[in-house]
Amino acid sequence: MKSIKLCFGVVGLLLFCSCIKKGAGTPLTAQQVVDSSIVNSGGDQYVNHDVTYIFRDRTYISENVEGKKVLKRITNTDSIVITDVLGPNGFTRFFNDSLMTLPDTLANSYANAVNSVHYFSRLPFGLNDVAVRKELLGNTEILGKPYYKMKVTFSQQNGGKDFEDIYLYWFGKKDFKPQYLAYKFYTNGGGIRFREAFNERYVNGIRFVDYRNFKPKKGRLVDFMKIDSVYSLGELELLSMIELKNLAVKPSP
C-alpha cells in the first residue's frame, strides 16, 4: 500500500469542493467521497509535510525525500537504537549506525509492521493508492448519525502482503471525514476489528485521530458486512486504544 502523490492545487481544491456542494442532489461516487475526505483532512499537506509522533513507546517519522515518501520507526533500548526505514528501494534496519542483514521473510514482516502504523495514521490519504479498489455501498446510520458506507479491497499487484484483507469505512455525510473503519484479516488465524475515531485534532493542517479498537465478543459470530449494526447494539468489546502522542508536523525541506 504505497502512497501516490496527489496533485490538488489551491484553486483545484476550491473548485472541487464547490462542485461537490453544487451537486448535492446527485449521487456521489466512491472516488468523489474519498477525494472530498482527503481535501478536508489535509490535501496537499500530506505530500509536502513531514510528520513525527510516538506510538506505543516507539517514534514514527514520515518524511518526503526528493519527492518520495520515506517511513521510519525508531526503537530505543538501554544500549542500542534500532531504526527501521521503509523507502522507495525497500526496507532496511540499522542497529545504531550499523546496517543489518536480514532474511527476506523477516524484512518483509518488519516492513509490513512499519507501513501499517503509518498507513492508519495518514488515513484517508492512503485510499487513493494504486492498489485500492473502492465500492460505495450506500447510506447508513451509526448511533443516529448519517454516513457513506464504503468497501475497500486491494489488487494483488502493489497490494502488499495482506492484499486479501477487506476494509469498510464510514464517512460523515456532511464533512466526509472517516469516523469509523473495520477490517477482516486472515493472518495469524484471522479475525475482525472495528475502530471508532476520537480525539480529532489538526496539526499544521493535517487531521489526526486516535482509535478505540473493538473486536466481537467471545463466541459471538458476526457478519462482517453488518458490523456497524453490531457496534450500535453494543455487541463488540474494547480490545485496545490506539493513540498517537507528541505529534509534530513541519514543511518538508
C-alpha positions in Angstrom: 0.0 0.0 0.0 2.2 2.7 -1.2 1.0 6.3 -1.2 0.8 8.1 -4.5 1.3 11.8 -4.9 -1.9 14.0 -5.1 -1.9 16.9 -7.4 -4.5 19.2 -5.8 -3.6 22.8 -6.1 -5.3 25.5 -4.1 -7.5 26.5 -7.0 -8.3 22.9 -7.8 -9.3 22.2 -4.2 -11.7 25.1 -4.1 -13.3 24.2 -7.4 -13.6 20.5 -6.4 -15.3 21.4 -3.1 -17.6 23.8 -5.0 -18.6 21.1 -7.4 -19.4 18.7 -4.6 -21.7 21.3 -3.0 -23.4 22.2 -6.2 -24.0 18.5 -7.0 -25.6 17.8 -3.6 -28.6 16.3 -5.2 -26.6 13.9 -7.4 -25.4 10.6 -6.0 -21.6 10.7 -5.3 -19.2 8.1 -6.4 -16.7 6.3 -4.1 -13.9 8.3 -5.7 -15.7 11.6 -5.0 -16.2 10.7 -1.4 -12.6 9.8 -0.9 -11.3 12.8 -2.7 -13.5 15.1 -0.6 -12.3 13.3 2.5 -8.7 13.9 1.6 -9.3 17.5 0.9 -11.0 18.0 4.3 -8.3 16.1 6.1 -5.1 17.6 4.8 -5.0 17.7 1.0 -1.6 18.9 -0.2 -0.2 18.9 3.3 0.1 15.1 3.2 2.7 15.3 0.4 4.7 18.4 1.4 5.0 18.0 5.2 7.0 15.6 7.5 5.2 14.0 10.4 6.6 12.7 13.7 4.8 11.0 16.6 5.1 8.4 19.3 3.0 5.2 19.3 3.5 2.6 22.0 6.9 3.9 23.0 8.3 4.0 19.5 8.9 7.0 17.4 7.5 7.1 13.9 8.6 9.5 11.2 7.2 10.1 7.8 9.5 12.2 5.5 9.3 13.4 1.9 12.8 12.9 0.4 13.2 14.2 -3.1 9.5 13.8 -3.7 9.3 10.3 -2.4 7.9 9.0 0.9 10.3 7.5 3.5 8.7 5.9 6.6 10.7 5.3 9.7 10.3 3.5 13.1 12.8 4.2 15.9 13.0 1.9 18.9 15.2 3.0 21.8 16.6 0.4 24.2 19.1 0.7 27.1 22.1 0.0 24.8 21.1 0.5 21.2 18.8 2.4 18.9 17.0 0.3 16.2 16.0 2.3 13.2 13.7 0.7 10.6 13.5 2.5 7.3 10.9 1.8 4.5 11.6 3.8 1.4 11.4 3.5 -2.4 14.2 1.0 -2.5 12.7 -1.3 0.1 13.3 -2.0 3.8 16.5 -1.6 5.8 17.2 -1.9 9.5 20.1 -0.2 11.5 21.4 -1.1 14.9 22.8 2.3 15.9 24.6 3.3 12.7 25.3 -0.3 11.5 23.2 -1.7 8.6 21.9 -5.1 9.5 21.4 -8.0 7.0 18.0 -9.7 7.4 16.3 -12.6 5.8 13.7 -11.6 3.3 10.9 -13.1 5.3 11.9 -11.1 8.4 12.5 -7.9 6.4 9.0 -8.2 4.8 7.4 -8.7 8.2 9.1 -5.6 9.7 8.3 -3.5 6.6 4.6 -4.5 6.8 4.5 -3.5 10.5 6.1 -0.1 9.8 3.8 0.6 6.9 0.7 -0.4 8.7 1.1 2.1 11.5 1.9 4.9 9.1 -1.0 3.9 6.8 -3.6 4.2 9.5 -2.2 7.4 10.9 -2.4 9.0 7.4 -6.0 8.0 6.6 -7.8 8.8 4.4 -4.8 9.7 2.2 -3.9 6.1 1.5 -7.3 5.4 0.0 -6.1 6.7 -3.3 -3.2 4.3 -3.5 -2.9 2.5 -6.9 -3.9 -0.9 -5.4 -7.1 0.3 -3.8 -10.5 -0.8 -5.1 -13.3 1.3 -3.7 -17.0 0.5 -3.7 -19.7 2.8 -2.3 -22.3 0.6 -0.5 -24.8 3.3 0.1 -26.0 5.4 3.1 -26.3 4.2 6.6 -26.6 5.5 10.2 -24.5 4.7 13.2 -25.8 5.9 16.6 -28.2 8.2 14.8 -25.7 10.0 12.5 -25.7 9.5 8.7 -22.7 8.1 6.9 -21.5 6.9 3.5 -20.5 3.3 3.8 -17.6 2.1 1.6 -16.0 -1.2 0.9 -12.2 -1.3 0.1 -10.3 -4.2 -1.2 -6.8 -4.4 -2.8 -5.4 -5.8 -6.0 -2.6 -8.4 -5.6 -0.2 -6.2 -7.5 1.0 -3.4 -5.2 -1.5 -4.6 -2.6 1.1 -5.7 -0.1 1.3 -8.9 1.9 -2.2 -8.7 3.2 -3.9 -7.8 -0.1 -6.8 -10.2 0.7 -7.9 -8.2 3.7 -11.3 -6.4 3.4 -12.0 -3.0 4.8 -15.1 -1.0 5.5 -15.1 2.8 6.0 -17.9 5.1 7.2 -17.6 8.8 6.1 -19.7 11.5 7.6 -22.2 12.8 5.1 -21.7 16.4 6.0 -17.9 16.6 6.4 -16.7 13.4 4.6 -14.4 12.6 7.5 -13.9 8.8 8.2 -15.3 8.3 11.6 -15.3 4.5 11.7 -13.5 1.7 10.0 -13.4 -2.0 10.1 -11.3 -4.8 8.6 -11.4 -8.5 8.2 -7.9 -10.1 8.2 -6.7 -13.6 7.5 -3.2 -13.8 9.0 -2.5 -15.5 12.4 -5.9 -17.2 12.4 -7.8 -14.2 11.1 -10.3 -12.0 12.8 -12.4 -8.8 12.6 -11.7 -5.4 14.1 -13.8 -2.3 14.3 -12.3 1.1 15.1 -14.0 4.3 16.4 -12.1 7.5 15.8 -11.9 10.0 18.7 -9.7 12.9 19.8 -9.7 14.6 16.4 -7.1 17.4 16.0 -5.5 19.2 13.2 -1.7 19.8 13.4 -0.4 22.3 10.8 -3.4 21.5 8.5 -3.4 17.6 8.8 -6.1 15.8 10.6 -5.2 13.1 13.1 -7.4 10.9 15.3 -6.9 8.2 17.9 -9.0 5.0 17.8 -10.9 2.7 20.2 -10.2 -0.7 18.7 -13.0 -3.3 19.2 -13.5 -7.0 18.4 -16.5 -9.3 18.5 -17.3 -10.6 22.0 -16.1 -14.1 22.6 -18.3 -16.7 21.0 -20.3 -14.0 19.0 -20.5 -14.8 15.3 -20.5 -11.5 13.3 -21.4 -10.9 9.7 -18.5 -8.6 8.8 -20.6 -6.6 6.3 -23.1 -5.7 9.1 -20.5 -5.0 11.9 -21.7 -1.4 12.2 -25.1 -2.7 13.4 -23.3 -5.0 15.9 -21.4 -2.0 17.2 -24.5 0.1 17.5 -26.1 -2.7 19.6 -23.1 -2.7 22.0 -22.1 -6.2 21.0 -18.4 -5.5 20.5 -15.8 -5.4 23.2 -12.9 -3.0 23.6 -9.6 -4.6 22.7 -7.1 -1.7 22.8 -6.5 2.0 22.5 -4.6 3.4 19.5 -3.2 6.8 20.5 -0.7 9.0 18.7 1.4 11.2 21.1 3.7 14.1 20.7 2.6 14.9 17.2 4.8 17.3 15.2 4.2 18.4 11.6 6.6 20.6 9.6 7.1 21.5 6.0 9.4 19.1 4.1 12.8 20.6 3.2 
